[in-house]
């Protein structure tokens, strides 16, 4: 992982509740400061309230959610400010988890901004 921002990652379509999506796996001894996290609904309207976790391995760093129980296509969660610093071990991923089932045909994009140093 190099540069300032890793790529945005998309969830699986109609992902079951508690499905993890790996955003990036920091290299061994790589310092990563996760600054912000937000989620965008991409393909179909949701039908249930939606919350999403940003995690480093099993550690929950923050939770973002849609303001509506039926988020429309293009809806975006509020950006949460994290400022969470981790040191990679080469195997533990930075990942996002949807806490409820995504609607049929729907997926979301998980977005983070971060600073990376070797």
Backbone as XML, in Angstrom:
<?xml version="1.0"?>
<chain id="A" units="angstrom">
  <residue number="1" name="UNK">
    <atom name="N" x="0.858" y="-1.167" z="0.000"/>
    <atom name="CA" x="0.000" y="0.000" z="0.000"/>
    <atom name="C" x="0.895" y="1.217" z="0.000"/>
  </residue>
  <residue number="2" name="UNK">
    <atom name="N" x="0.792" y="2.031" z="-1.026"/>
    <atom name="CA" x="1.604" y="3.231" z="-1.102"/>
    <atom name="C" x="0.715" y="4.425" z="-1.382"/>
  </residue>
  <residue number="3" name="UNK">
    <atom name="N" x="1.252" y="5.603" z="-1.185"/>
    <atom name="CA" x="0.487" y="6.813" z="-1.466"/>
    <atom name="C" x="-0.388" y="7.200" z="-0.294"/>
  </residue>
  <residue number="4" name="UNK">
    <atom name="N" x="-1.340" y="8.072" z="-0.549"/>
    <atom name="CA" x="-2.179" y="8.603" z="0.510"/>
    <atom name="C" x="-3.486" y="7.837" z="0.631"/>
  </residue>
  <residue number="5" name="UNK">
    <atom name="N" x="-4.121" y="7.486" z="-0.466"/>
    <atom name="CA" x="-5.436" y="6.845" z="-0.410"/>
    <atom name="C" x="-5.426" y="5.483" z="-1.093"/>
  </residue>
  <residue number="6" name="UNK">
    <atom name="N" x="-5.810" y="4.427" z="-0.377"/>
    <atom name="CA" x="-5.985" y="3.136" z="-1.042"/>
    <atom name="C" x="-7.241" y="3.205" z="-1.900"/>
  </residue>
  <residue number="7" name="UNK">
    <atom name="N" x="-7.407" y="2.262" z="-2.806"/>
    <atom name="CA" x="-8.603" y="2.297" z="-3.650"/>
    <atom name="C" x="-9.876" y="2.109" z="-2.842"/>
  </residue>
  <residue number="8" name="UNK">
    <atom name="N" x="-10.951" y="2.642" z="-3.349"/>
    <atom name="CA" x="-12.281" y="2.404" z="-2.778"/>
    <atom name="C" x="-12.622" y="0.950" z="-3.057"/>
  </residue>
  <residue number="9" name="UNK">
    <atom name="N" x="-13.260" y="0.286" z="-2.108"/>
    <atom name="CA" x="-13.653" y="-1.111" z="-2.302"/>
    <atom name="C" x="-15.166" y="-1.238" z="-2.277"/>
  </residue>
  <residue number="10" name="UNK">
    <atom name="N" x="-15.670" y="-2.105" z="-3.126"/>
    <atom name="CA" x="-17.117" y="-2.352" z="-3.196"/>
    <atom name="C" x="-17.457" y="-3.642" z="-2.463"/>
  </residue>
  <residue number="11" name="UNK">
    <atom name="N" x="-18.610" y="-3.617" z="-1.823"/>
    <atom name="CA" x="-19.111" y="-4.821" z="-1.167"/>
    <atom name="C" x="-19.601" y="-5.807" z="-2.218"/>
  </residue>
  <residue number="12" name="UNK">
    <atom name="N" x="-19.866" y="-7.014" z="-1.779"/>
    <atom name="CA" x="-20.542" y="-7.978" z="-2.637"/>
    <atom name="C" x="-21.991" y="-7.524" z="-2.831"/>
  </residue>
  <residue number="13" name="UNK">
    <atom name="N" x="-22.601" y="-7.910" z="-3.940"/>
    <atom name="CA" x="-24.004" y="-7.589" z="-4.186"/>
    <atom name="C" x="-24.877" y="-8.407" z="-3.243"/>
  </residue>
  <residue number="14" name="UNK">
    <atom name="N" x="-25.858" y="-7.743" z="-2.643"/>
    <atom name="CA" x="-26.789" y="-8.377" z="-1.702"/>
    <atom name="C" x="-26.054" y="-9.122" z="-0.599"/>
  </residue>
  <residue number="15" name="UNK">
    <atom name="N" x="-24.998" y="-8.514" z="-0.088"/>
    <atom name="CA" x="-24.178" y="-9.158" z="0.947"/>
    <atom name="C" x="-25.018" y="-9.453" z="2.197"/>
  </residue>
  <residue number="16" name="UNK">
    <atom name="N" x="-24.796" y="-10.616" z="2.755"/>
    <atom name="CA" x="-25.482" y="-11.004" z="3.994"/>
    <atom name="C" x="-25.028" y="-10.097" z="5.129"/>
  </residue>
  <residue number="17" name="UNK">
    <atom name="N" x="-25.802" y="-10.065" z="6.187"/>
    <atom name="CA" x="-25.422" y="-9.287" z="7.368"/>
    <atom name="C" x="-24.078" y="-9.770" z="7.895"/>
  </residue>
  <residue number="18" name="UNK">
    <atom name="N" x="-23.293" y="-8.832" z="8.399"/>
    <atom name="CA" x="-21.974" y="-9.107" z="8.985"/>
    <atom name="C" x="-20.958" y="-9.652" z="7.988"/>
  </residue>
  <residue number="19" name="UNK">
    <atom name="N" x="-21.065" y="-9.220" z="6.731"/>
    <atom name="CA" x="-20.089" y="-9.595" z="5.714"/>
    <atom name="C" x="-18.941" y="-8.601" z="5.731"/>
  </residue>
  <residue number="20" name="UNK">
    <atom name="N" x="-17.713" y="-9.109" z="5.834"/>
    <atom name="CA" x="-16.520" y="-8.259" z="5.818"/>
    <atom name="C" x="-16.031" y="-8.055" z="4.396"/>
  </residue>
  <residue number="21" name="UNK">
    <atom name="N" x="-15.606" y="-6.844" z="4.095"/>
    <atom name="CA" x="-14.989" y="-6.509" z="2.814"/>
    <atom name="C" x="-13.616" y="-5.920" z="3.113"/>
  </residue>
  <residue number="22" name="UNK">
    <atom name="N" x="-12.564" y="-6.586" z="2.639"/>
    <atom name="CA" x="-11.208" y="-6.085" z="2.871"/>
    <atom name="C" x="-10.979" y="-4.856" z="2.004"/>
  </residue>
  <residue number="23" name="UNK">
    <atom name="N" x="-10.558" y="-3.769" z="2.638"/>
    <atom name="CA" x="-10.229" y="-2.549" z="1.902"/>
    <atom name="C" x="-8.765" y="-2.596" z="1.497"/>
  </residue>
  <residue number="24" name="UNK">
    <atom name="N" x="-7.897" y="-2.897" z="2.444"/>
    <atom name="CA" x="-6.463" y="-2.998" z="2.162"/>
    <atom name="C" x="-5.789" y="-3.718" z="3.325"/>
  </residue>
  <residue number="25" name="UNK">
    <atom name="N" x="-4.661" y="-4.375" z="3.060"/>
    <atom name="CA" x="-3.870" y="-5.018" z="4.103"/>
    <atom name="C" x="-2.515" y="-4.326" z="4.167"/>
  </residue>
  <residue number="26" name="UNK">
    <atom name="N" x="-2.266" y="-3.563" z="5.234"/>
    <atom name="CA" x="-0.975" y="-2.880" z="5.349"/>
    <atom name="C" x="0.181" y="-3.869" z="5.445"/>
  </residue>
  <residue number="27" name="UNK">
    <atom name="N" x="1.312" y="-3.495" z="4.854"/>
    <atom name="CA" x="2.511" y="-4.330" z="4.894"/>
    <atom name="C" x="3.087" y="-4.372" z="6.310"/>
  </residue>
  <residue number="28" name="UNK">
    <atom name="N" x="3.951" y="-5.336" z="6.548"/>
    <atom name="CA" x="4.616" y="-5.476" z="7.840"/>
    <atom name="C" x="5.329" y="-4.176" z="8.204"/>
  </residue>
  <residue number="29" name="UNK">
    <atom name="N" x="5.093" y="-3.677" z="9.402"/>
    <atom name="CA" x="5.719" y="-2.474" z="9.981"/>
    <atom name="C" x="5.297" y="-1.172" z="9.293"/>
  </residue>
  <residue number="30" name="UNK">
    <atom name="N" x="4.333" y="-1.226" z="8.407"/>
    <atom name="CA" x="3.859" y="-0.015" z="7.727"/>
    <atom name="C" x="2.897" y="0.738" z="8.642"/>
  </residue>
  <residue number="31" name="UNK">
    <atom name="N" x="3.148" y="2.031" z="8.829"/>
    <atom name="CA" x="2.282" y="2.865" z="9.663"/>
    <atom name="C" x="1.172" y="3.449" z="8.806"/>
  </residue>
  <residue number="32" name="UNK">
    <atom name="N" x="-0.054" y="3.255" z="9.255"/>
    <atom name="CA" x="-1.222" y="3.760" z="8.537"/>
    <atom name="C" x="-2.085" y="4.526" z="9.536"/>
  </residue>
  <residue number="33" name="UNK">
    <atom name="N" x="-2.374" y="5.763" z="9.210"/>
    <atom name="CA" x="-3.296" y="6.555" z="10.023"/>
    <atom name="C" x="-4.580" y="6.693" z="9.215"/>
  </residue>
  <residue number="34" name="UNK">
    <atom name="N" x="-5.638" y="6.026" z="9.673"/>
    <atom name="CA" x="-6.930" y="6.115" z="8.999"/>
    <atom name="C" x="-7.595" y="7.390" z="9.496"/>
  </residue>
  <residue number="35" name="UNK">
    <atom name="N" x="-7.829" y="8.311" z="8.564"/>
    <atom name="CA" x="-8.348" y="9.624" z="8.929"/>
    <atom name="C" x="-9.865" y="9.682" z="8.895"/>
  </residue>
  <residue number="36" name="UNK">
    <atom name="N" x="-10.475" y="9.166" z="7.825"/>
    <atom name="CA" x="-11.927" y="9.245" z="7.680"/>
    <atom name="C" x="-12.475" y="7.963" z="7.072"/>
  </residue>
  <residue number="37" name="UNK">
    <atom name="N" x="-13.789" y="7.774" z="7.248"/>
    <atom name="CA" x="-14.494" y="6.624" z="6.690"/>
    <atom name="C" x="-15.908" y="7.058" z="6.340"/>
  </residue>
  <residue number="38" name="UNK">
    <atom name="N" x="-16.381" y="6.646" z="5.158"/>
    <atom name="CA" x="-17.772" y="6.860" z="4.772"/>
    <atom name="C" x="-18.176" y="5.789" z="3.767"/>
  </residue>
  <residue number="39" name="UNK">
    <atom name="N" x="-19.482" y="5.668" z="3.566"/>
    <atom name="CA" x="-20.050" y="4.619" z="2.716"/>
    <atom name="C" x="-21.046" y="5.253" z="1.758"/>
  </residue>
  <residue number="40" name="UNK">
    <atom name="N" x="-21.035" y="4.804" z="0.495"/>
    <atom name="CA" x="-21.979" y="5.274" z="-0.515"/>
    <atom name="C" x="-22.798" y="4.100" z="-1.037"/>
  </residue>
  <residue number="41" name="UNK">
    <atom name="N" x="-24.119" y="4.271" z="-1.108"/>
    <atom name="CA" x="-25.014" y="3.261" z="-1.659"/>
    <atom name="C" x="-24.978" y="3.377" z="-3.185"/>
  </residue>
  <residue number="42" name="UNK">
    <atom name="N" x="-24.661" y="2.287" z="-3.874"/>
    <atom name="CA" x="-24.393" y="2.401" z="-5.306"/>
    <atom name="C" x="-25.475" y="1.907" z="-6.257"/>
  </residue>
  <residue number="43" name="UNK">
    <atom name="N" x="-26.120" y="0.793" z="-5.994"/>
    <atom name="CA" x="-26.868" y="0.160" z="-7.080"/>
    <atom name="C" x="-28.382" y="0.108" z="-6.918"/>
  </residue>
  <residue number="44" name="UNK">
    <atom name="N" x="-28.887" y="-0.034" z="-5.715"/>
    <atom name="CA" x="-30.342" y="-0.122" z="-5.507"/>
    <atom name="C" x="-30.666" y="0.428" z="-4.125"/>
  </residue>
  <residue number="45" name="UNK">
    <atom name="N" x="-31.881" y="0.928" z="-3.978"/>
    <atom name="CA" x="-32.296" y="1.475" z="-2.687"/>
    <atom name="C" x="-32.279" y="0.381" z="-1.621"/>
  </residue>
  <residue number="46" name="UNK">
    <atom name="N" x="-31.935" y="0.761" z="-0.408"/>
    <atom name="CA" x="-31.954" y="-0.171" z="0.717"/>
    <atom name="C" x="-33.358" y="-0.185" z="1.323"/>
  </residue>
  <residue number="47" name="UNK">
    <atom name="N" x="-33.677" y="-1.224" z="2.062"/>
    <atom name="CA" x="-35.006" y="-1.328" z="2.659"/>
    <atom name="C" x="-34.964" y="-1.434" z="4.180"/>
  </residue>
  <residue number="48" name="UNK">
    <atom name="N" x="-33.786" y="-1.422" z="4.757"/>
    <atom name="CA" x="-33.664" y="-1.495" z="6.215"/>
    <atom name="C" x="-32.568" y="-0.532" z="6.657"/>
  </residue>
  <residue number="49" name="UNK">
    <atom name="N" x="-32.639" y="-0.099" z="7.896"/>
    <atom name="CA" x="-31.601" y="0.794" z="8.419"/>
    <atom name="C" x="-30.224" y="0.174" z="8.225"/>
  </residue>
  <residue number="50" name="UNK">
    <atom name="N" x="-29.259" y="0.964" z="7.871"/>
    <atom name="CA" x="-27.951" y="0.420" z="7.517"/>
    <atom name="C" x="-26.848" y="1.066" z="8.345"/>
  </residue>
  <residue number="51" name="UNK">
    <atom name="N" x="-26.052" y="0.239" z="9.038"/>
    <atom name="CA" x="-24.847" y="0.674" z="9.723"/>
    <atom name="C" x="-23.678" y="-0.142" z="9.212"/>
  </residue>
  <residue number="52" name="UNK">
    <atom name="N" x="-22.503" y="0.482" z="9.221"/>
    <atom name="CA" x="-21.293" y="-0.136" z="8.692"/>
    <atom name="C" x="-20.145" y="0.133" z="9.649"/>
  </residue>
  <residue number="53" name="UNK">
    <atom name="N" x="-19.328" y="-0.882" z="9.903"/>
    <atom name="CA" x="-18.155" y="-0.727" z="10.755"/>
    <atom name="C" x="-16.905" y="-0.623" z="9.905"/>
  </residue>
  <residue number="54" name="UNK">
    <atom name="N" x="-15.943" y="0.150" z="10.387"/>
    <atom name="CA" x="-14.582" y="0.123" z="9.856"/>
    <atom name="C" x="-13.761" y="-0.577" z="10.934"/>
  </residue>
  <residue number="55" name="UNK">
    <atom name="N" x="-12.959" y="-1.566" z="10.513"/>
    <atom name="CA" x="-12.263" y="-2.425" z="11.469"/>
    <atom name="C" x="-10.809" y="-2.614" z="11.071"/>
  </residue>
  <residue number="56" name="UNK">
    <atom name="N" x="-9.990" y="-2.878" z="12.051"/>
    <atom name="CA" x="-8.643" y="-3.389" z="11.814"/>
    <atom name="C" x="-8.625" y="-4.756" z="12.478"/>
  </residue>
  <residue number="57" name="UNK">
    <atom name="N" x="-8.683" y="-5.793" z="11.652"/>
    <atom name="CA" x="-8.866" y="-7.131" z="12.186"/>
    <atom name="C" x="-10.199" y="-7.191" z="12.917"/>
  </residue>
  <residue number="58" name="UNK">
    <atom name="N" x="-10.188" y="-7.624" z="14.168"/>
    <atom name="CA" x="-11.422" y="-7.711" z="14.955"/>
    <atom name="C" x="-11.734" y="-6.419" z="15.706"/>
  </residue>
  <residue number="59" name="UNK">
    <atom name="N" x="-10.808" y="-5.452" z="15.681"/>
    <atom name="CA" x="-10.993" y="-4.203" z="16.426"/>
    <atom name="C" x="-11.875" y="-3.233" z="15.646"/>
  </residue>
  <residue number="60" name="UNK">
    <atom name="N" x="-12.981" y="-2.834" z="16.244"/>
    <atom name="CA" x="-13.879" y="-1.856" z="15.625"/>
    <atom name="C" x="-13.311" y="-0.463" z="15.860"/>
  </residue>
  <residue number="61" name="UNK">
    <atom name="N" x="-13.081" y="0.277" z="14.755"/>
    <atom name="CA" x="-12.533" y="1.625" z="14.854"/>
    <atom name="C" x="-13.621" y="2.692" z="14.815"/>
  </residue>
  <residue number="62" name="UNK">
    <atom name="N" x="-14.737" y="2.404" z="14.142"/>
    <atom name="CA" x="-15.824" y="3.367" z="14.039"/>
    <atom name="C" x="-17.010" y="2.773" z="13.315"/>
  </residue>
  <residue number="63" name="UNK">
    <atom name="N" x="-18.158" y="3.466" z="13.409"/>
    <atom name="CA" x="-19.393" y="3.025" z="12.754"/>
    <atom name="C" x="-20.019" y="4.207" z="12.044"/>
  </residue>
  <residue number="64" name="UNK">
    <atom name="N" x="-20.416" y="3.988" z="10.783"/>
    <atom name="CA" x="-21.128" y="5.004" z="9.993"/>
    <atom name="C" x="-22.460" y="4.421" z="9.562"/>
  </residue>
  <residue number="65" name="UNK">
    <atom name="N" x="-23.466" y="5.265" z="9.420"/>
    <atom name="CA" x="-24.779" y="4.777" z="9.015"/>
    <atom name="C" x="-25.511" y="5.773" z="8.143"/>
  </residue>
  <residue number="66" name="UNK">
    <atom name="N" x="-26.446" y="5.257" z="7.337"/>
    <atom name="CA" x="-27.304" y="6.125" z="6.537"/>
    <atom name="C" x="-28.310" y="6.813" z="7.446"/>
  </residue>
  <residue number="67" name="UNK">
    <atom name="N" x="-28.718" y="8.017" z="7.082"/>
    <atom name="CA" x="-29.700" y="8.767" z="7.871"/>
    <atom name="C" x="-31.116" y="8.257" z="7.654"/>
  </residue>
  <residue number="68" name="UNK">
    <atom name="N" x="-31.316" y="7.427" z="6.637"/>
    <atom name="CA" x="-32.646" y="6.936" z="6.296"/>
    <atom name="C" x="-32.663" y="5.410" z="6.359"/>
  </residue>
  <residue number="69" name="UNK">
    <atom name="N" x="-33.790" y="4.856" z="6.776"/>
    <atom name="CA" x="-33.937" y="3.400" z="6.776"/>
    <atom name="C" x="-34.067" y="2.857" z="5.359"/>
  </residue>
  <residue number="70" name="UNK">
    <atom name="N" x="-34.356" y="3.717" z="4.391"/>
    <atom name="CA" x="-34.475" y="3.292" z="2.985"/>
    <atom name="C" x="-33.595" y="4.186" z="2.127"/>
  </residue>
  <residue number="71" name="UNK">
    <atom name="N" x="-32.285" y="4.048" z="2.286"/>
    <atom name="CA" x="-31.320" y="4.889" z="1.574"/>
    <atom name="C" x="-31.426" y="4.686" z="0.062"/>
  </residue>
  <residue number="72" name="UNK">
    <atom name="N" x="-31.531" y="5.781" z="-0.677"/>
    <atom name="CA" x="-31.655" y="5.732" z="-2.128"/>
    <atom name="C" x="-30.284" y="5.542" z="-2.776"/>
  </residue>
  <residue number="73" name="UNK">
    <atom name="N" x="-30.280" y="5.240" z="-4.071"/>
    <atom name="CA" x="-29.036" y="5.124" z="-4.817"/>
    <atom name="C" x="-28.313" y="6.465" z="-4.738"/>
  </residue>
  <residue number="74" name="UNK">
    <atom name="N" x="-27.046" y="6.424" z="-4.407"/>
    <atom name="CA" x="-26.248" y="7.639" z="-4.282"/>
    <atom name="C" x="-26.207" y="8.209" z="-2.878"/>
  </residue>
  <residue number="75" name="UNK">
    <atom name="N" x="-27.014" y="7.659" z="-1.976"/>
    <atom name="CA" x="-26.982" y="8.138" z="-0.585"/>
    <atom name="C" x="-25.604" y="7.866" z="0.009"/>
  </residue>
  <residue number="76" name="UNK">
    <atom name="N" x="-25.136" y="8.793" z="0.824"/>
    <atom name="CA" x="-23.824" y="8.677" z="1.457"/>
    <atom name="C" x="-23.976" y="8.883" z="2.957"/>
  </residue>
  <residue number="77" name="UNK">
    <atom name="N" x="-23.273" y="8.074" z="3.732"/>
    <atom name="CA" x="-23.271" y="8.271" z="5.177"/>
    <atom name="C" x="-22.519" y="9.556" z="5.487"/>
  </residue>
  <residue number="78" name="UNK">
    <atom name="N" x="-22.696" y="10.049" z="6.676"/>
    <atom name="CA" x="-21.849" y="11.144" z="7.125"/>
    <atom name="C" x="-20.420" y="10.604" z="7.224"/>
  </residue>
  <residue number="79" name="UNK">
    <atom name="N" x="-19.454" y="11.455" z="6.946"/>
    <atom name="CA" x="-18.057" y="11.065" z="7.082"/>
    <atom name="C" x="-17.690" y="11.064" z="8.559"/>
  </residue>
  <residue number="80" name="UNK">
    <atom name="N" x="-17.127" y="9.963" z="9.019"/>
    <atom name="CA" x="-16.685" y="9.940" z="10.407"/>
    <atom name="C" x="-15.177" y="10.192" z="10.456"/>
  </residue>
  <residue number="81" name="UNK">
    <atom name="N" x="-14.778" y="10.965" z="11.430"/>
    <atom name="CA" x="-13.372" y="11.306" z="11.625"/>
    <atom name="C" x="-12.796" y="10.299" z="12.619"/>
  </residue>
  <residue number="82" name="UNK">
    <atom name="N" x="-11.738" y="9.605" z="12.211"/>
    <atom name="CA" x="-11.182" y="8.546" z="13.044"/>
    <atom name="C" x="-9.843" y="8.904" z="13.671"/>
  </residue>
  <residue number="83" name="UNK">
    <atom name="N" x="-8.882" y="9.265" z="12.826"/>
    <atom name="CA" x="-7.516" y="9.525" z="13.267"/>
    <atom name="C" x="-6.952" y="8.324" z="14.034"/>
  </residue>
  <residue number="84" name="UNK">
    <atom name="N" x="-7.221" y="7.118" z="13.523"/>
    <atom name="CA" x="-6.760" y="5.871" z="14.147"/>
    <atom name="C" x="-5.451" y="5.432" z="13.504"/>
  </residue>
  <residue number="85" name="UNK">
    <atom name="N" x="-4.422" y="5.271" z="14.308"/>
    <atom name="CA" x="-3.116" y="4.879" z="13.784"/>
    <atom name="C" x="-2.849" y="3.412" z="14.088"/>
  </residue>
  <residue number="86" name="UNK">
    <atom name="N" x="-2.431" y="2.682" z="13.058"/>
    <atom name="CA" x="-2.105" y="1.263" z="13.217"/>
    <atom name="C" x="-0.738" y="0.999" z="12.612"/>
  </residue>
  <residue number="87" name="UNK">
    <atom name="N" x="-0.125" y="-0.083" z="13.007"/>
    <atom name="CA" x="1.127" y="-0.547" z="12.402"/>
    <atom name="C" x="0.835" y="-1.927" z="11.842"/>
  </residue>
  <residue number="88" name="UNK">
    <atom name="N" x="0.964" y="-2.050" z="10.536"/>
    <atom name="CA" x="0.615" y="-3.290" z="9.860"/>
    <atom name="C" x="1.495" y="-4.465" z="10.254"/>
  </residue>
  <residue number="89" name="UNK">
    <atom name="N" x="0.898" y="-5.656" z="10.181"/>
    <atom name="CA" x="1.650" y="-6.882" z="10.415"/>
    <atom name="C" x="1.762" y="-7.726" z="9.146"/>
  </residue>
  <residue number="90" name="UNK">
    <atom name="N" x="1.245" y="-7.203" z="8.044"/>
    <atom name="CA" x="1.322" y="-7.902" z="6.765"/>
    <atom name="C" x="0.207" y="-8.895" z="6.512"/>
  </residue>
  <residue number="91" name="UNK">
    <atom name="N" x="-0.615" y="-9.179" z="7.526"/>
    <atom name="CA" x="-1.693" y="-10.147" z="7.343"/>
    <atom name="C" x="-3.061" y="-9.635" z="7.804"/>
  </residue>
  <residue number="92" name="UNK">
    <atom name="N" x="-3.087" y="-8.704" z="8.761"/>
    <atom name="CA" x="-4.355" y="-8.210" z="9.293"/>
    <atom name="C" x="-4.896" y="-7.098" z="8.402"/>
  </residue>
  <residue number="93" name="UNK">
    <atom name="N" x="-6.124" y="-7.240" z="7.887"/>
    <atom name="CA" x="-6.659" y="-6.244" z="6.962"/>
    <atom name="C" x="-7.398" y="-5.097" z="7.652"/>
  </residue>
  <residue number="94" name="UNK">
    <atom name="N" x="-7.429" y="-3.973" z="6.958"/>
    <atom name="CA" x="-8.390" y="-2.914" z="7.254"/>
    <atom name="C" x="-9.618" y="-3.306" z="6.458"/>
  </residue>
  <residue number="95" name="UNK">
    <atom name="N" x="-10.759" y="-3.435" z="7.130"/>
    <atom name="CA" x="-11.944" y="-3.953" z="6.458"/>
    <atom name="C" x="-13.193" y="-3.228" z="6.921"/>
  </residue>
  <residue number="96" name="UNK">
    <atom name="N" x="-14.232" y="-3.349" z="6.130"/>
    <atom name="CA" x="-15.536" y="-2.780" z="6.477"/>
    <atom name="C" x="-16.520" y="-3.932" z="6.618"/>
  </residue>
  <residue number="97" name="UNK">
    <atom name="N" x="-17.536" y="-3.718" z="7.457"/>
    <atom name="CA" x="-18.553" y="-4.753" z="7.683"/>
    <atom name="C" x="-19.926" y="-4.106" z="7.630"/>
  </residue>
  <residue number="98" name="UNK">
    <atom name="N" x="-20.818" y="-4.686" z="6.803"/>
    <atom name="CA" x="-22.214" y="-4.243" z="6.817"/>
    <atom name="C" x="-22.930" y="-5.006" z="7.923"/>
  </residue>
  <residue number="99" name="UNK">
    <atom name="N" x="-23.656" y="-4.298" z="8.766"/>
    <atom name="CA" x="-24.279" y="-4.934" z="9.926"/>
    <atom name="C" x="-25.666" y="-5.479" z="9.642"/>
  </residue>
  <residue number="100" name="UNK">
    <atom name="N" x="-26.253" y="-5.116" z="8.501"/>
    <atom name="CA" x="-27.532" y="-5.684" z="8.084"/>
    <atom name="C" x="-27.424" y="-6.138" z="6.637"/>
  </residue>
  <residue number="101" name="UNK">
    <atom name="N" x="-28.344" y="-6.993" z="6.231"/>
    <atom name="CA" x="-28.384" y="-7.511" z="4.866"/>
    <atom name="C" x="-28.537" y="-6.379" z="3.861"/>
  </residue>
  <residue number="102" name="UNK">
    <atom name="N" x="-27.715" y="-6.376" z="2.802"/>
    <atom name="CA" x="-27.897" y="-5.411" z="1.720"/>
    <atom name="C" x="-29.040" y="-5.881" z="0.824"/>
  </residue>
  <residue number="103" name="UNK">
    <atom name="N" x="-29.807" y="-4.939" z="0.300"/>
    <atom name="CA" x="-30.963" y="-5.251" z="-0.536"/>
    <atom name="C" x="-30.544" y="-6.004" z="-1.803"/>
  </residue>
  <residue number="104" name="UNK">
    <atom name="N" x="-31.467" y="-6.764" z="-2.369"/>
    <atom name="CA" x="-31.223" y="-7.499" z="-3.609"/>
    <atom name="C" x="-30.723" y="-6.555" z="-4.696"/>
  </residue>
  <residue number="105" name="UNK">
    <atom name="N" x="-29.646" y="-6.922" z="-5.361"/>
    <atom name="CA" x="-29.100" y="-6.113" z="-6.444"/>
    <atom name="C" x="-28.309" y="-4.913" z="-5.981"/>
  </residue>
  <residue number="106" name="UNK">
    <atom name="N" x="-28.148" y="-4.760" z="-4.673"/>
    <atom name="CA" x="-27.488" y="-3.579" z="-4.133"/>
    <atom name="C" x="-26.063" y="-3.879" z="-3.690"/>
  </residue>
  <residue number="107" name="UNK">
    <atom name="N" x="-25.233" y="-2.871" z="-3.787"/>
    <atom name="CA" x="-23.904" y="-2.928" z="-3.180"/>
    <atom name="C" x="-23.543" y="-1.526" z="-2.697"/>
  </residue>
  <residue number="108" name="UNK">
    <atom name="N" x="-22.522" y="-1.446" z="-1.865"/>
    <atom name="CA" x="-22.062" y="-0.159" z="-1.356"/>
    <atom name="C" x="-20.573" y="-0.021" z="-1.614"/>
  </residue>
  <residue number="109" name="UNK">
    <atom name="N" x="-20.100" y="1.219" z="-1.602"/>
    <atom name="CA" x="-18.670" y="1.496" z="-1.734"/>
    <atom name="C" x="-18.162" y="1.971" z="-0.382"/>
  </residue>
  <residue number="110" name="UNK">
    <atom name="N" x="-17.094" y="1.348" z="0.090"/>
    <atom name="CA" x="-16.457" y="1.734" z="1.339"/>
    <atom name="C" x="-15.284" y="2.644" z="1.015"/>
  </residue>
  <residue number="111" name="UNK">
    <atom name="N" x="-15.243" y="3.800" z="1.634"/>
    <atom name="CA" x="-14.240" y="4.815" z="1.309"/>
    <atom name="C" x="-13.488" y="5.234" z="2.564"/>
  </residue>
  <residue number="112" name="UNK">
    <atom name="N" x="-12.157" y="5.287" z="2.474"/>
    <atom name="CA" x="-11.353" y="5.800" z="3.573"/>
    <atom name="C" x="-10.322" y="6.771" z="3.013"/>
  </residue>
  <residue number="113" name="UNK">
    <atom name="N" x="-9.895" y="7.684" z="3.854"/>
    <atom name="CA" x="-8.701" y="8.465" z="3.541"/>
    <atom name="C" x="-7.690" y="8.136" z="4.632"/>
  </residue>
  <residue number="114" name="UNK">
    <atom name="N" x="-6.428" y="8.110" z="4.267"/>
    <atom name="CA" x="-5.408" y="7.753" z="5.245"/>
    <atom name="C" x="-4.065" y="8.338" z="4.852"/>
  </residue>
  <residue number="115" name="UNK">
    <atom name="N" x="-3.160" y="8.353" z="5.834"/>
    <atom name="CA" x="-1.757" y="8.688" z="5.616"/>
    <atom name="C" x="-0.965" y="7.404" z="5.796"/>
  </residue>
  <residue number="116" name="UNK">
    <atom name="N" x="-0.010" y="7.182" z="4.904"/>
    <atom name="CA" x="0.784" y="5.960" z="4.957"/>
    <atom name="C" x="2.258" y="6.326" z="4.990"/>
  </residue>
  <residue number="117" name="UNK">
    <atom name="N" x="2.995" y="5.713" z="5.922"/>
    <atom name="CA" x="4.442" y="5.885" z="5.964"/>
    <atom name="C" x="5.086" y="4.517" z="6.046"/>
  </residue>
  <residue number="118" name="UNK">
    <atom name="N" x="6.276" y="4.421" z="5.503"/>
    <atom name="CA" x="6.964" y="3.122" z="5.469"/>
    <atom name="C" x="7.445" y="2.722" z="6.832"/>
  </residue>
</chain>
